[in-house]
């Protein structure tokens, strides 16, 4: 039963991986004729998805041949998913993966229980030299305070990314005014740490190491708000910050005066941020290359449009804009695109791109430098052909998006959004801003079934 189920899953991946959409869904006999090297490439491709449970575990139990292939490739065992309760089971999973990963550093995701959290941290400490990425989630009372005390004692020489996710609240937070290199949670014991994520808990409990950090992700939807001046002190203390992600509306009293100067910032993300407009007006980011907006609405960005003065210099010098699951009206979308005239790549993900295609097709002066368009959903797939005839840009289309295009069109197929920041070796699996929504695949309208050759 297990073998048949995984043969079917793998067959669907092969069709996608090799663009073999014409092959039947139920003919899996080809799999047994594939070479070990080809199967391994498909296994790696399958693992790149946010799968639960991780596919390498299940694949290793399908048959002897598949087991030999996955056990013989150490890199398949770098993602240690120990998000289970019970330190004994966590230890078994961790030690199995570390053994199969051989000498490679690994990425650990773990949940702490209220009864056994100290034991789990001891396991992490025991293998401290093996971690490239650590994601710790704790949901019990006082977990932020306890974690901040214990993590500060870790020595993690190869750690590149740290995520701390605490869902339970607490009454009083420390004073961020005292932040310096000596109060950082790792206090210099993680020399390679460049990326840090804090979710659902006050950043004041987990001030990041201030030297060498390039990527910071802050997420908060509860009551733990940060004053703008405090936020500025934090940002200015991270001298090498090049990637900043703000998820939620938790920073008070944006000045909207362009006084937060971050000259090194290259990538900025904002998600579900009702103060998006005020944030954009407060930032001064002359080197910004990439802007990602996730689940933003007209009301979130209206302040940015309203406060503009005639002849003012654009606030958005970026060349790459991603709109993921956004809900902008046609007029707001046009204004936003006018505010970023240097864009050469536009991504519209988890939202229908029909309006954007219409805007760009009917106005060649809009985004004159556009070279690439990435989309995964369309109400009317036939619009792509007319758009390409008008703008002749390269197209990045989701595997499941069918469209009739001229043979000369430059098309790249993709399965999921790229990692953030771009080129990152560590996959931050807590970052669902880099995942497609459940409804994020191409949507086909029945009236276009004949054009697409589907029934």
C-alpha positions in Angstrom: 0.0 0.0 0.0 2.8 2.4 1.0 4.8 1.6 -2.2 1.8 2.2 -4.5 0.9 5.5 -2.8 4.4 6.8 -3.1 4.8 5.6 -6.7 1.7 7.6 -7.6 3.0 10.7 -5.8 6.4 10.4 -7.4 4.9 9.9 -10.8 3.0 13.2 -10.5 6.3 14.9 -9.6 8.1 13.3 -12.6 5.4 14.7 -14.9 5.8 18.1 -13.3 9.6 18.0 -13.1 10.0 16.9 -16.7 7.1 18.8 -18.3 5.5 15.4 -19.2 1.9 16.6 -18.8 0.8 14.4 -21.7 1.5 11.2 -19.8 -1.3 9.4 -18.0 -1.7 9.8 -14.3 -2.0 6.1 -13.5 1.0 4.7 -15.5 3.9 4.5 -13.0 5.8 1.7 -14.7 8.4 4.2 -16.0 9.7 4.8 -12.4 11.4 1.4 -12.2 13.3 2.1 -15.4 14.8 5.4 -14.1 18.4 5.5 -13.1 19.5 6.0 -9.5 20.8 9.4 -10.4 17.5 10.5 -11.9 15.5 9.2 -8.9 17.8 11.1 -6.6 17.2 14.3 -8.5 13.5 13.8 -8.2 13.8 13.0 -4.4 15.7 16.2 -3.9 13.1 18.1 -5.9 10.3 16.6 -3.8 12.0 17.5 -0.6 12.1 21.2 -1.6 8.4 21.4 -0.9 7.1 22.2 2.6 6.1 18.6 3.3 4.9 17.1 6.5 6.0 14.5 7.4 9.3 15.1 5.5 9.4 13.0 2.4 12.9 11.4 3.0 11.5 9.4 5.9 8.6 7.9 3.9 10.7 7.4 0.8 13.3 5.4 2.8 10.6 2.9 3.6 9.1 2.3 0.1 11.5 -0.4 -1.1 15.1 -1.4 -0.8 16.3 0.5 -3.8 14.8 3.8 -2.8 16.1 3.3 0.7 19.7 2.7 -0.5 19.4 5.9 -2.7 18.2 8.2 0.1 20.5 6.8 2.7 23.5 7.2 0.4 22.9 10.9 0.0 23.8 12.8 3.2 22.4 16.1 2.0 18.8 14.7 2.0 19.1 14.4 5.8 20.0 18.0 6.6 16.5 19.1 7.5 15.8 17.7 11.0 12.1 18.0 11.7 11.7 17.2 15.4 8.4 19.0 15.9 7.0 16.4 18.2 6.4 16.4 22.0 8.5 14.2 24.1 12.3 14.6 24.5 13.0 10.9 24.0 11.3 10.9 20.6 13.0 14.2 19.7 16.4 12.7 20.6 15.8 9.6 18.4 14.8 11.8 15.4 17.7 14.2 15.9 20.4 11.4 16.3 19.0 9.5 13.4 19.3 12.5 11.1 22.7 13.6 12.4 24.0 10.1 11.7 22.6 10.0 8.2 23.8 13.5 7.4 27.3 12.3 8.3 29.6 15.3 8.7 27.2 18.0 7.2 25.8 20.7 9.4 22.1 20.4 9.7 18.9 22.5 10.2 16.8 21.7 13.3 13.1 22.6 13.9 11.9 21.6 17.4 9.0 22.3 19.8 9.6 22.7 23.5 7.1 21.2 26.0 6.5 22.7 29.4 7.6 19.6 31.2 10.7 18.6 29.2 12.0 21.8 27.6 15.3 21.7 29.6 16.0 18.2 28.3 15.4 19.3 24.7 17.8 22.2 25.1 20.4 19.8 26.5 20.1 17.7 23.4 20.7 20.8 21.2 23.7 21.8 23.4 25.2 18.3 23.1 25.3 18.6 19.3 26.1 22.3 19.3 28.7 22.0 16.5 26.3 20.4 14.0 23.7 23.2 13.7 23.4 25.5 10.7 19.9 26.6 11.4 17.8 26.3 14.6 14.0 27.0 14.9 12.6 26.8 18.5 8.9 27.0 19.2 7.6 27.2 22.8 3.9 27.6 23.8 4.0 27.5 27.6 3.9 30.3 30.2 7.1 32.3 30.8 8.7 30.6 27.8 10.2 33.9 26.4 11.9 34.7 29.7 13.2 31.1 30.2 14.4 30.8 26.6 16.2 34.1 26.6 18.1 33.0 29.7 19.2 29.6 28.4 19.8 30.5 24.7 22.3 33.2 25.8 24.5 30.4 27.1 24.6 28.4 23.8 27.9 28.1 21.8 26.9 27.4 18.2 30.0 27.9 16.0 28.3 27.1 12.7 24.8 28.6 13.2 23.7 30.8 10.4 20.0 31.3 11.2 18.0 31.3 14.4 14.2 31.4 14.8 12.5 31.9 18.2 8.7 31.4 18.2 6.8 31.9 21.5 3.0 31.9 21.4 2.3 32.5 25.1 2.2 36.0 26.6 4.0 37.6 29.5 3.4 40.7 31.6 6.5 42.8 31.4 9.3 43.1 28.9 12.9 44.2 29.4 14.1 47.7 28.3 15.5 47.7 24.8 17.3 51.0 25.6 20.0 48.9 27.2 20.7 46.8 24.1 24.3 46.4 23.2 26.6 43.6 22.2 26.8 42.2 25.7 23.0 41.7 26.1 22.5 39.8 22.8 21.0 36.3 23.3 24.1 34.6 21.9 26.7 37.1 23.2 29.3 36.4 20.4 29.1 32.6 20.6 27.5 32.3 17.2 30.1 34.0 14.9 28.4 32.9 11.7 24.9 34.0 12.6 23.5 36.3 9.9 19.7 35.7 10.0 17.4 36.0 12.9 13.6 35.6 13.2 11.3 36.4 16.2 7.6 35.5 16.1 4.8 36.3 18.5 6.9 37.6 21.3 8.6 40.9 22.2 11.8 41.5 20.4 13.1 43.0 23.6 13.4 39.5 25.1 15.6 38.4 22.2 17.8 41.3 21.1 19.9 39.9 18.2 23.6 39.8 18.0 24.5 43.2 16.6 27.6 42.4 14.6 27.4 40.4 11.4 23.5 40.2 11.3 22.2 40.8 7.7 18.6 39.5 7.9 16.0 40.3 10.5 12.3 39.1 10.5 9.9 40.5 13.1 6.4 39.1 13.5 3.8 40.1 16.0 0.0 40.0 16.1 -0.6 40.2 19.8 -0.2 43.0 22.4 3.6 43.4 22.4 4.0 46.6 20.5 7.3 48.5 19.9 7.7 52.3 20.0 9.1 53.8 16.8 12.1 55.3 18.6 12.9 51.9 20.2 12.6 50.3 16.8 15.0 52.8 15.3 17.6 52.1 18.0 17.4 48.5 17.2 17.7 48.9 13.5 20.5 51.4 13.7 22.5 49.1 16.0 22.5 46.4 13.3 25.1 48.0 11.0 25.1 45.3 8.3 21.3 44.9 8.0 20.5 44.2 4.4 17.2 42.3 4.6 14.3 43.4 6.8 10.9 41.7 7.1 8.0 43.2 9.1 4.9 41.0 9.5 2.1 42.6 11.4 1.2 46.1 12.6 3.1 46.4 15.9 5.3 49.5 15.6 3.7 52.7 17.0 4.2 56.3 16.0 5.9 56.1 12.6 7.1 59.7 11.9 6.5 59.6 8.1 9.5 61.9 7.8 11.9 59.6 6.0 14.2 59.8 9.1 15.0 56.1 9.5 18.0 55.8 7.2 19.1 52.3 6.4 21.7 52.7 3.6 22.7 49.0 3.4 19.1 47.7 3.1 18.5 45.8 -0.2 15.4 43.8 0.5 12.2 44.8 2.4 9.1 42.8 3.1 5.8 43.9 4.7 2.9 41.6 5.5 -0.6 42.3 6.9 0.7 45.7 8.0 -2.0 48.3 8.4 0.7 50.9 8.8 2.4 50.0 5.6 2.0 53.6 4.1 3.4 55.2 7.3 6.3 52.8 7.3 7.2 53.5 3.7 7.1 57.2 4.4 9.3 56.8 7.5 12.1 54.8 5.8 15.0 56.1 3.8 16.4 53.2 1.8 18.3 54.5 -1.3 19.8 51.1 -2.0 16.6 49.1 -1.9 16.5 46.5 -4.7 13.6 44.3 -3.7 10.2 45.0 -2.1 7.7 42.3 -1.2 4.1 43.1 -0.1 2.0 40.3 1.4 -1.7 40.4 2.2 -1.8 44.2 1.9 -4.9 46.2 1.1 -5.7 49.7 -0.2 -6.3 51.0 3.3 -2.8 49.8 4.4 -1.0 51.9 1.7 -3.4 54.8 1.3 -1.3 57.0 3.7 1.7 56.6 1.4 -0.2 57.8 -1.6 -2.0 60.6 0.3 1.2 62.2 1.8 3.0 62.4 -1.5 4.0 65.9 -2.5 4.2 67.1 -6.1 7.6 66.5 -7.6 8.9 64.5 -4.7 11.5 61.8 -5.3 10.2 58.3 -5.4 10.4 56.3 -2.2 10.6 53.0 -4.0 13.9 52.7 -6.0 13.5 48.9 -6.1 14.0 46.9 -9.3 12.1 43.8 -8.1 8.5 44.0 -6.7 6.5 41.0 -5.4 2.8 41.3 -4.6 1.7 38.2 -2.8 -1.9 37.7 -1.9 -2.5 41.5 -2.1 -5.9 43.1 -2.5 -5.3 46.4 -4.3 -7.8 48.2 -6.4 -7.0 48.9 -10.0 -6.2 52.6 -9.2 -4.0 51.7 -6.2 -2.1 49.1 -8.3 -1.4 51.7 -11.0 -0.2 54.2 -8.5 2.0 51.7 -6.8 3.6 50.7 -10.1 4.1 54.4 -11.0 6.0 54.8 -7.7 8.5 52.1 -8.8 9.4 53.0 -12.4 12.8 51.2 -12.2 11.2 47.7 -11.8 12.5 45.1 -14.2 10.9 42.1 -12.5 7.3 41.9 -11.2 5.9 38.9 -9.3 2.2 38.6 -8.7 1.7 35.5 -6.5 -1.4 34.0 -4.9 -3.6 36.6 -6.6 -5.1 36.9 -10.1 -2.8 38.8 -12.4 -5.4 39.8 -14.9 -5.6 43.5 -13.8 -1.8 43.9 -13.9 -1.7 42.4 -17.4 -4.4 44.8 -18.6 -2.6 47.8 -17.1 0.8 46.9 -18.6 -0.6 45.9 -22.0 -2.5 49.2 -22.4 0.2 51.5 -21.1 3.8 50.9 -22.3 5.0 53.9 -20.3 4.2 51.9 -17.1 7.2 50.0 -15.9 9.2 50.8 -19.0 12.2 48.7 -17.8 10.1 45.5 -17.2 12.0 42.4 -18.4 10.3 39.6 -16.4 6.8 38.8 -15.1 6.1 36.0 -12.7 2.5 34.8 -12.1 0.7 31.7 -10.9 -3.0 32.6 -11.3 -5.2 34.0 -14.1 -8.9 34.2 -14.6 -8.3 34.3 -18.3 -5.2 32.5 -19.5 -5.7 33.7 -23.0 -4.6 37.2 -21.9 -0.9 36.1 -21.7 -0.6 35.9 -25.5 -1.9 39.4 -26.0 0.3 40.7 -23.2 3.4 39.1 -24.7 2.7 40.5 -28.1 2.5 44.0 -26.5 5.4 43.9 -24.1 7.7 41.0 -25.1 9.0 40.3 -21.6 10.2 37.0 -20.2 7.5 35.0 -18.4 7.9 33.0 -15.2 4.9 30.8 -15.0 3.8 28.3 -12.4 3.9 24.6 -13.6 0.1 24.4 -13.4 -0.7 27.5 -15.3 -1.7 26.6 -18.9 -1.5 29.2 -21.6 -1.2 29.4 -25.4 1.9 31.4 -26.2 4.0 32.0 -29.3 7.0 29.5 -29.7 9.4 32.5 -29.5 8.2 33.4 -25.9 10.8 33.1 -23.2 9.2 31.0 -20.5 10.6 29.7 -17.1 8.5 27.3 -15.1 8.6 27.3 -11.3 7.0 25.2 -8.5 7.2 27.6 -5.6 8.4 31.1 -4.6 12.2 31.5 -4.1 13.8 31.5 -0.7 14.3 34.8 1.1 16.7 36.4 1.1 17.5 35.5 -2.5 20.4 33.0 -2.7 20.1 31.9 0.9 21.5 28.4 1.5 19.4 27.9 4.6 15.7 27.2 4.0 13.6 29.1 6.6 10.7 26.7 6.8 8.9 29.0 9.2 8.6 31.6 6.5 5.2 31.0 4.9 5.6 34.2 3.0 7.7 32.1 0.6 5.0 29.4 0.3 2.1 29.3 -2.1 -1.3 29.4 -0.5 -3.5 26.3 -0.8 -5.4 28.0 -3.5 -2.2 29.4 -5.0 -2.1 27.3 -8.1 -3.4 28.3 -11.4 -7.2 28.7 -11.6 -8.8 27.7 -14.9 -12.2 28.9 -15.9 -14.5 26.2 -17.5 -15.1 28.5 -20.5 -11.4 28.2 -21.5 -11.4 24.4 -21.3 -11.3 24.0 -25.1 -8.4 26.4 -25.5 -6.4 24.6 -22.8 -7.3 21.2 -24.0 -8.9 20.1 -20.7 -12.3 18.7 -20.0 
